[in-house]
Amino acid sequence: MILLAEAANSTKKGGQELIGGLDVRVNRNHFGRQIESFEADLRLPFLDDGSTNTAPFPGIFIRAPIVEKILPNVEGVQISEESVPGSVVAPPKQVKSEAAQAATSHEVSVMATLPGRMRRAVERGAEVKADEEAGDIIAVKQGNVFGTSFHPELTGDSRLHVWWLQQVLSAQSQHQQHS
């Protein structure tokens, strides 16, 4: 998700450049260094098939970023992000085709969150106001661009890949109908 973000913080100067595509600011390595990687059972509502037995998705988080802020959809560069201390900003968007322009004009949709630390504390019996905590944004979609904080390719669970292929086929079908 870092590579596709329009802005990222907690990055090294001269480190990984951004190519953009998702109007978000991410916090690189939000959960810590590689040694602090973890797995979590994720509720991914977009994968629910309507049955009551939908199993959690195994999320593998390795030096994982989170979406810190959803940014406005603007042409060019995210100027407001250039002044955020420690942030790196993607180069200006250079949309060439009509289809690419349509894909990048969508707003960012939050596809999944990871309950935050307070919610996990409630699950262990602590008394806190966890309903006030939304959790960390770990999956987003904007037009035909999708990003996650976790690594679905490292699991044996193909549901997310099947869902994405269905998204691609649906978009292709709609494009052919309008051509």
ZIGILIN-V873397 format. One record per pair of residues at least 6 apart in sequence whose ideal C-beta (glycine too) atoms are under 8 Angstrom apart, sorted by the first residue. I is the first residue (numbers start at 1). GAP is how many residues later the second one is. Records with the same first field share a line. If there is no record, write none. Layout:
BEGIN
I->GAP + GAP
END
This chain:
BEGIN
1->21 + 23 + 25 + 64 + 66 + 139 + 146 + 147 + 148
2->6 + 9 + 14 + 16 + 24 + 26 + 63
3->13 + 15 + 16
4->14 + 15 + 16 + 17 + 18 + 141 + 143
5->13 + 15 + 17 + 19 + 20 + 21 + 60 + 85 + 142
6->12 + 14 + 15 + 16 + 17 + 18 + 19 + 65 + 72 + 75 + 83 + 84
7->11 + 17 + 18 + 19 + 64 + 71 + 74 + 77 + 80 + 81 + 82 + 83
8->10 + 17 + 18 + 19 + 20 + 57 + 79 + 80
9->16 + 17 + 18 + 19 + 59 + 75 + 76 + 77 + 78 + 79
10->17 + 18 + 19 + 20 + 76
11->17 + 75 + 76 + 77
15->73
17->71 + 73
18->70 + 71 + 72 + 73
19->71 + 72
20->70 + 71 + 73
21->69 + 83 + 121 + 124
22->86 + 118 + 120 + 123 + 125
23->47 + 48 + 49 + 50 + 51 + 55 + 84 + 85 + 119
24->43 + 44 + 45 + 46 + 47 + 84 + 113 + 116 + 123
25->42 + 43 + 44 + 46 + 56 + 59 + 62
26->39 + 40 + 41 + 42
27->38 + 39 + 41
28->35 + 37
29->34 + 35 + 36
30->34 + 35 + 36 + 38 + 106 + 119
31->6 + 7 + 30 + 32 + 33 + 35
32->31
33->30
34->28 + 29
37->23 + 24 + 25 + 26 + 27
38->23
39->19 + 20 + 21 + 22
40->19 + 21 + 74 + 110
41->15 + 16 + 17 + 18
42->14 + 15 + 16 + 17 + 70 + 72 + 96 + 108
43->13 + 14 + 69
44->13 + 67 + 68 + 95 + 115 + 116
45->66 + 67
46->65 + 66 + 117
47->7 + 10 + 112 + 113 + 116
48->6
57->95 + 98 + 100 + 102 + 103
58->97 + 99
59->55 + 79 + 91
60->90 + 91 + 92 + 94 + 95
61->88 + 89 + 90
62->89 + 92
64->74 + 85 + 86
65->84
66->48 + 70 + 71 + 72 + 83
67->43 + 69 + 70 + 71 + 73 + 82
70->38 + 40 + 67 + 70
71->7 + 9 + 10 + 37
73->31 + 32 + 33 + 34 + 35
75->18 + 20
76->16 + 17
77->12 + 13 + 14 + 15 + 16
78->11 + 12
81->6 + 8
82->7
93->11
95->6 + 9
99->76
102->41
103->40 + 41 + 42
104->38 + 39 + 41
105->38
106->36 + 37
107->35
108->32 + 33 + 34
109->31 + 32 + 33
110->27 + 29 + 30
111->28 + 29 + 30 + 35
112->25 + 26 + 27 + 36
113->21 + 22 + 23 + 24 + 25
114->21 + 22 + 24 + 35
115->15 + 18 + 20
116->17 + 18 + 19 + 20
118->10 + 11 + 12 + 15
119->11 + 14 + 16
121->7 + 9
122->6 + 8
136->13
137->12
138->10 + 11 + 12
139->7 + 8 + 9 + 10 + 11
140->6 + 7
141->6
144->23 + 24 + 27
146->18 + 21
148->12
152->8 + 9
153->8
END
